[in-house]
Amino acid sequence: MDIINGIKDTPLPTLMLIGGFVFILLGIATIKKPIVIEVAPSSRKVALVLGIAFVGIGLYLMLSRPTSPASIATETPTANITLDF
């Protein structure tokens, strides 16, 4: 359950980047010895294209994020009160 909560709280651009790198690794490398991961040549091309697309989308989302409202300077409202003595 902790893993699901961790993934749920992770921002989308970060998930896109991690997923993209995983797909790129699947598209480039075939691991034989410790873990058997065999990917067909046609699936490699699809994985590589998806990986590049996910990384591109993740970077775009990360760089186009609007600034947080706390960092935007706003004027403090002041009351115009005059005291006549």
PyMOL commands that set and color helices and strands:
alter all, ss='L'
color gray80, all
select helices_A, chain A and resi 2-9+12-28+41-63+69-71
alter helices_A, ss='H'
color red, helices_A
deselect
rebuild
show_as cartoon
